[in-house]
Amino acid sequence: MATVTLTFDLYEDQEAYNDALNATKYKAALQEFDNYLRGRLKYEELPEAVHEALQAARDRLHQEANDMGVSVWS
């Protein structure tokens, strides 16, 4: 089994430490937002312009995650 240890100088790296500590929460928030957009697109009767805007937002969310090498939907 591989092991990874992250080391932080809490005086200088507090923000990076907090980001690492909360990474699963960030991922969950992205998944929840994606599910929210998906649900609205799939189940609500929306005006075409609203549907297109929500789909564009969802596509952008996926593209940004993909560009950063983040797998949010695994």
C-alpha positions in Angstrom: 0.0 0.0 0.0 1.4 3.4 -1.0 1.5 6.1 1.6 1.7 9.8 1.1 2.6 12.4 3.8 2.0 16.1 3.3 4.0 18.4 5.5 3.0 22.1 6.0 4.6 25.0 7.9 1.4 26.2 9.5 2.7 29.7 9.9 3.4 30.0 6.1 1.1 27.4 4.6 -2.1 27.7 6.6 -4.2 28.3 3.5 -2.7 25.3 1.6 -3.1 23.1 4.7 -6.8 24.1 4.9 -7.3 23.4 1.2 -5.8 20.0 1.6 -7.8 19.2 4.7 -11.0 20.3 3.0 -10.4 18.8 -0.5 -13.2 16.2 -0.1 -15.6 18.9 1.0 -14.7 20.9 -2.1 -15.3 17.8 -4.3 -18.6 17.1 -2.7 -19.7 20.7 -3.2 -18.8 20.5 -6.9 -20.7 17.2 -7.2 -23.7 18.6 -5.4 -23.8 21.7 -7.7 -23.4 19.5 -10.8 -26.3 17.3 -9.5 -28.4 20.5 -8.9 -27.8 21.6 -12.5 -28.4 18.1 -13.9 -31.7 17.9 -12.0 -33.0 21.2 -13.2 -32.1 20.4 -16.8 -33.6 16.9 -16.7 -36.7 17.3 -14.6 -37.9 21.0 -14.9 -39.7 22.5 -17.8 -37.6 25.6 -18.4 -37.7 28.3 -21.0 -35.2 27.5 -23.8 -32.9 30.4 -22.9 -32.7 29.2 -19.2 -32.1 25.6 -20.3 -29.3 26.8 -22.6 -27.7 28.9 -19.8 -27.8 26.1 -17.3 -26.4 23.7 -19.8 -23.6 26.1 -20.6 -22.8 26.5 -16.9 -22.7 22.8 -16.4 -20.5 22.3 -19.5 -18.2 25.0 -18.2 -18.0 23.3 -14.8 -17.0 20.0 -16.4 -14.5 21.7 -18.7 -12.8 23.6 -15.9 -12.5 20.5 -13.8 -11.2 18.6 -16.8 -8.7 21.3 -17.6 -7.4 21.2 -14.1 -7.1 17.4 -14.1 -9.8 17.1 -11.4 -12.1 14.1 -11.6 -15.3 15.3 -9.9 -17.6 12.7 -11.2 -15.9 9.4 -10.3 
